[in-house]
Amino acid sequence: MHACGHDFHVAILMGVAKLLHSAREHWSGTLECLFQPAEEDGAGAQRMVDDGFFDRVPVPDILLGQHVTSSEAGTIQIRAGPTQSSCDCWDVRIFGVGGHGAEPHLCKDPVITACAIVLRLQTLISREVPPGEVAVLTCAYLHAGRAINIIPDYVDMKLDLRTYQPEVRKMLVPAVNRVIHAECDASGLPRGPSIDHTDDIPAVVNDVGVVETLQKAFYERFGDKVQQMDPALTSDDFSILGAARSIPYCYWKFGGTDVAKWEKAKDEGKLGEIPSNHSPYFGPVIEPTLRTGLLAMSLAALAHLGRRI
């Protein structure tokens, strides 16, 4: 099961549209409510851009986005600068020559090559990324063969790279390809690898000016429930919308964990055990989560729309 809170996001934005439309006489400007599909596979925003979204609607002056998390319900987390990492993913197939495990000398074992690739890729992080920079490279999927005694003809791998700085990303993306090809060559495999760059999502970098405006609006309404957001190596294709037309934006988070549950976990030193996004046990409470998200987005919009006197 995949659980990330998008039912909250849809319900909240519908509520924001209804609320602000009912108060139309109190503000001026243009409000665009975007229910973007396919955020989870990193393709929705790019498909909208490629389909001419910004040619069909007025290009906004700013973009506003939010996401429910496992933080304490009723709280808001916001910060300027990098907040979410970039995300690059690959589907990789390593081709070998299969055969019986009793005759490895007659084969070209792609499993050995795949294992070498996994280990060698980690040296990109430890030896090529400057120590002061952040980068994470994960091979979370490695599938090879079905039989206990048969060397397979190929191995499938899935790779996931997270970075903050464009310079680090620009260096690592071709380096991943370099390592894969080099290990295949070193193993003497019969053909080169198949490498499909499936995800290409830039980092989320909140505009300082937009954040300052929102912090003021949020503090006036939520007080000490407004918190400094910690940078995360999760990603969101919201950034693609901003990058498409160089639109300043802010992406913040709001909590959904029951307050009593949060306080109990905090007292017991078990905050890390609270189910978070993508866990099948992630379950934000309805209130005050819905109300917080609705008010936060409404206030954020009103902070940038003109006021009628």
C-alpha positions in Angstrom: 0.0 0.0 0.0 1.2 3.5 -0.8 0.1 6.2 1.6 1.3 9.8 1.2 -1.7 12.0 2.1 -2.8 13.1 -1.3 -6.4 12.7 -0.3 -5.7 15.5 2.3 -4.1 17.6 -0.4 -7.1 17.3 -2.8 -9.7 17.9 -0.1 -7.8 20.9 1.3 -7.3 22.6 -2.0 -11.0 22.2 -2.9 -11.7 23.8 0.5 -9.3 26.7 -0.2 -10.9 27.3 -3.6 -14.4 27.3 -2.1 -13.4 29.5 0.9 -11.5 32.2 -1.2 -14.2 32.2 -3.9 -16.8 32.9 -1.2 -14.7 35.9 0.0 -14.0 37.1 -3.6 -15.1 40.7 -2.7 -12.3 41.0 -0.2 -9.3 40.4 -2.5 -8.2 41.1 -6.1 -6.0 39.2 -8.5 -6.0 35.8 -10.1 -6.0 32.6 -8.1 -5.1 29.3 -9.9 -5.7 26.0 -8.0 -3.7 23.2 -9.6 -4.6 19.6 -8.8 -1.5 18.1 -10.3 -1.5 14.4 -11.1 1.2 11.8 -10.9 3.5 13.4 -8.3 4.6 10.1 -7.0 6.2 8.8 -10.1 7.9 12.2 -10.7 6.3 12.7 -14.1 3.1 14.6 -13.5 4.5 18.2 -13.4 6.7 17.6 -16.4 3.9 16.2 -18.4 1.8 19.2 -17.7 4.6 21.6 -18.7 5.2 19.5 -21.9 1.5 19.7 -22.7 1.6 23.5 -22.7 0.1 24.1 -19.3 1.6 27.6 -19.0 0.4 28.4 -22.5 -3.2 27.7 -21.4 -3.4 29.6 -18.2 -1.9 32.9 -17.0 1.7 32.4 -15.8 1.5 33.0 -12.0 3.7 35.5 -10.2 4.4 32.9 -7.5 3.7 29.2 -6.8 2.6 27.8 -3.5 2.7 24.2 -2.5 2.3 22.2 0.7 2.5 18.6 1.9 1.1 16.7 4.9 3.7 14.8 7.0 4.0 12.7 10.2 4.9 15.8 12.3 2.6 16.9 15.1 -0.9 17.8 13.9 -1.5 21.6 13.9 2.1 22.5 13.2 3.7 24.0 10.0 7.3 23.6 8.9 8.8 26.2 6.5 12.3 27.4 5.5 14.1 29.4 2.8 16.5 27.8 0.4 16.9 24.0 -0.3 14.1 22.0 1.3 13.8 18.9 -0.8 16.5 17.2 -2.8 16.7 16.5 -6.5 15.9 13.0 -7.6 17.5 11.0 -10.4 16.5 7.4 -10.9 17.6 4.7 -13.4 16.4 1.3 -14.5 19.5 -0.7 -15.4 19.9 -4.1 -17.1 23.3 -5.8 -17.1 23.6 -8.5 -19.8 25.8 -11.6 -19.3 26.0 -15.1 -20.6 24.0 -17.5 -18.5 24.7 -21.2 -17.8 25.0 -23.8 -15.1 26.5 -22.8 -11.8 28.8 -25.8 -12.0 30.4 -24.3 -15.1 31.0 -20.6 -14.4 34.0 -20.5 -16.7 31.7 -21.0 -19.6 29.5 -18.0 -18.5 29.7 -14.3 -18.1 28.1 -13.8 -14.7 26.1 -10.5 -14.6 25.5 -11.0 -10.9 29.2 -10.4 -10.1 29.2 -7.3 -12.3 26.0 -6.0 -10.7 27.5 -6.4 -7.2 30.7 -4.7 -8.3 28.6 -1.8 -9.6 26.7 -1.4 -6.3 29.9 -1.2 -4.4 31.7 1.0 -6.9 28.9 3.5 -7.0 29.3 4.2 -3.3 32.8 5.5 -4.0 31.3 8.3 -6.0 29.8 9.6 -2.8 32.8 8.9 -0.6 35.6 9.9 -3.0 34.2 12.3 -5.6 31.6 14.4 -3.8 33.2 17.1 -1.6 32.9 16.2 2.1 30.8 19.3 2.8 28.1 18.4 0.3 25.2 16.0 0.6 24.5 13.2 -1.7 22.8 9.7 -1.3 23.0 7.0 -3.9 20.9 3.8 -3.3 20.4 0.6 -5.1 17.1 -0.6 -3.6 16.3 -3.1 -6.3 18.5 -5.9 -7.5 16.9 -8.9 -9.3 18.8 -11.8 -10.8 17.5 -15.2 -12.0 15.1 -17.7 -10.4 17.0 -21.0 -10.0 19.5 -21.9 -7.3 22.0 -23.4 -9.7 21.7 -21.3 -12.9 23.7 -18.2 -13.6 21.2 -15.8 -15.3 21.6 -14.1 -18.6 20.9 -10.6 -17.1 20.4 -8.7 -13.9 18.0 -5.8 -13.3 18.9 -2.9 -11.0 17.1 0.3 -9.9 19.2 3.2 -8.7 18.1 6.4 -6.8 20.3 9.5 -6.5 19.5 12.5 -4.2 21.4 15.7 -4.1 20.9 19.4 -3.2 23.4 21.4 -5.2 23.1 21.5 -9.0 26.9 21.3 -9.3 27.0 18.0 -7.4 24.1 16.6 -9.4 25.8 17.6 -12.7 28.9 15.7 -11.7 27.2 12.6 -10.4 24.6 11.9 -13.1 27.2 11.1 -15.8 29.5 9.5 -13.2 26.8 6.9 -12.5 26.7 6.0 -16.2 30.5 5.9 -16.3 30.7 3.4 -13.5 28.1 1.1 -14.9 29.7 1.0 -18.3 33.2 0.6 -16.9 32.3 -2.3 -14.7 30.6 -4.0 -17.6 33.7 -3.5 -19.7 35.9 -4.8 -16.9 33.8 -8.0 -16.7 34.1 -8.6 -20.4 30.4 -8.9 -20.9 29.1 -9.6 -24.4 27.2 -6.3 -24.7 26.8 -2.9 -23.0 24.2 -2.2 -20.3 20.8 -0.8 -20.9 20.4 2.4 -18.8 17.1 4.2 -18.7 17.1 7.6 -16.8 13.5 7.4 -15.5 13.3 10.3 -13.0 14.9 13.8 -13.5 13.5 16.1 -10.8 15.3 19.2 -9.7 15.7 20.2 -6.0 13.0 22.3 -4.3 14.6 25.6 -3.3 12.2 28.0 -1.6 12.4 31.7 -2.6 13.6 33.8 0.3 11.2 36.7 -0.3 8.2 34.4 -0.6 9.2 32.6 2.6 9.5 35.8 4.5 6.0 36.9 3.5 4.5 33.5 4.5 6.4 33.3 7.8 4.8 36.6 8.8 1.4 35.5 7.8 1.7 32.1 9.5 3.2 33.4 12.7 0.2 35.8 13.1 -2.2 33.0 12.9 -0.4 29.9 14.2 2.2 31.4 16.6 4.7 28.9 18.0 3.1 26.1 15.9 5.2 27.5 13.0 8.6 25.6 13.0 11.8 25.7 11.1 11.7 22.9 8.5 14.7 20.6 8.3 16.0 20.0 4.8 15.0 16.5 3.6 16.4 14.2 0.9 12.8 13.4 -0.2 11.8 15.0 -3.5 8.8 16.6 -5.2 8.2 17.5 -8.8 6.6 20.7 -7.7 10.0 22.2 -8.4 9.6 21.5 -12.1 6.6 23.9 -12.4 8.8 26.7 -10.9 11.8 25.9 -13.1 9.7 25.8 -16.3 9.1 29.6 -16.2 11.6 30.7 -13.4 8.7 31.4 -11.1 9.5 32.0 -7.4 7.8 29.6 -5.0 7.5 28.2 -1.6 6.8 24.6 -0.5 6.1 24.0 3.1 4.8 21.1 5.3 2.1 20.6 7.9 1.8 17.9 10.4 -0.8 15.2 10.7 0.1 13.0 13.7 -2.4 13.0 16.6 -1.1 15.4 19.3 -1.5 12.9 22.1 0.3 10.2 20.1 3.1 12.7 19.3 3.5 13.8 22.9 3.6 10.2 24.1 6.3 9.2 21.5 8.3 12.3 22.4 8.3 11.5 26.1 9.4 8.0 25.4 12.0 9.0 22.9 10.3 7.2 20.1 9.4 9.9 17.6 11.4 8.0 14.9 8.9 5.2 15.2 5.8 7.2 14.2 4.8 6.0 10.7 5.7 8.5 8.1 4.7 9.1 4.4 4.7 6.0 2.2 4.3 3.7 5.2 1.1 1.6 5.1 0.5 2.8 8.7 0.7 6.5 7.9 -2.6 7.9 9.0 -2.9 11.6 9.6 -5.8 12.5 11.9 -8.7 14.4 10.2 -8.5 17.4 12.6 -6.7 19.6 13.2 -4.9 18.5 10.0 -7.5 19.5 7.5 -8.1 22.9 9.1 -4.4 23.6 9.4 -3.7 22.8 5.8 -6.8 24.8 4.6 -5.9 27.9 6.7 -2.2 27.8 5.8 -2.8 27.7 2.0 -5.6 30.3 2.2 -3.4 32.6 4.3 -0.5 32.1 1.9 -2.6 33.0 -1.1 -4.1 36.0 0.6 -0.7 37.2 1.6 0.1 37.7 -2.1 -3.3 38.7 -3.5 -4.4 42.3 -3.5 -6.9 43.5 -0.9 -10.1 45.3 -1.8 -10.9 48.2 0.6 
